[in-house]
């Protein structure tokens, strides 16, 4: 009898629970339907996000459900891949970085945005080479929009430039001469590079671009010139140390602050230099890229992409149009300190802004490129970094490097 009562009671509880869960699920679905679209965003933890969201909804007339993008890189990559590859309709727009966009842009999982969002008028204000490198699929579709532009810029220590009598580095010859003069002082080098194996592809790519080469074609003689130049800085001219093959940006920034280098390539606005009291026109500052065979610089960004499986594409296009508009880009700058991708929007920023004088020069006079990434980006980056370190340490020849580099391009491009 007691067993019978127990079974009946248990069954009753289960029915109540299941009913409650079903009701909760239905309520959740109903709540979701109250939104015009759902966006997975990296900005949700920003202190100013709520204010920005209110402005965005007011400007678009949309009610937007924002959910947080995972912060861990591997978790983020896995989650976004699962959503897009499975045809999941729960997320309409996703924020992705350079690595993820490179992995997804040729899969057919993303809705093209040319015409609807990237109009000819807007395209004319964007960095053309960057759009082609990063946001354009093999079939010619543009499959993302930029949130901002961040440059891998040349930063210089003006005190050292003045000390050695070369006030500005305009050419390759200026670069070499400055490096040699700045490196005369014991313990100081003209150039410092973040050459850890997963970071150095930024430096390799920058020099390949400056020499006018092609990172994906290691039969190109200008690629060889770029690699020989990097080798010579270490082994012939002794203007940069071999032990920087262990350094990432964090270590390199501190050494730069400490006066151990005359110049380096670095992302960002120099917040670390400012905090150390070292940022300024007479101290550490961004300089124009020199003209080797070309004048070029890498940019990076986060992007909004539209899920091909989305059931709310018109609302999604409306949100993306706002984000790519002058109003939307200025809001992104004002709330999140993100430099506008559009040149005409950058013109609207007050002249007193620290970055405007230099970032605008980059946008106006420098070829802005996307970083050379392939679908398996980290594997490609690591393999290239590994053979570069072997090359500058005299473990393999330049011919060996170029042969193996082309092999990695062919392997990871498939």
Secondary structure, 3 states (H helix, E strand, C coil): CHHHHHHHHHHHHHHHHHHHHHHHHHHHHHHHHCCCEEEEECCCCCCCHHHHHHHHHHHHCCCEEEEECCCCHHHHHHHHHHHHHHCCCCCCEEEEEHHHHHHHCCCCCECCCECCCECHHHHCCCCHHHHHHHHECCCCCECCEECCCEECEEEEEHHHHHHHCCCCCCEHHHHHHHHHHHCCCCCCEEEECCCCCCCCHHHHHHHHHHCCCCCCCCCCHHHHHHHHHHHHHHHCCCCCCHHHHHCCHHHHHHHHHCCCEEEEEECCCCHHHHHCCCECCCCEEEECCCECCCCEEEEECEEEEEECCCCCHHHHHHHHHHHHCHHHHHHHHHHHCCCCCCHHHHCCCCCCCCCHHHHHHHHHHCEEEECCCCCCHHHHHHHHHHHHHHHHCCCCCHHHHHHHHHHHHHHHHC
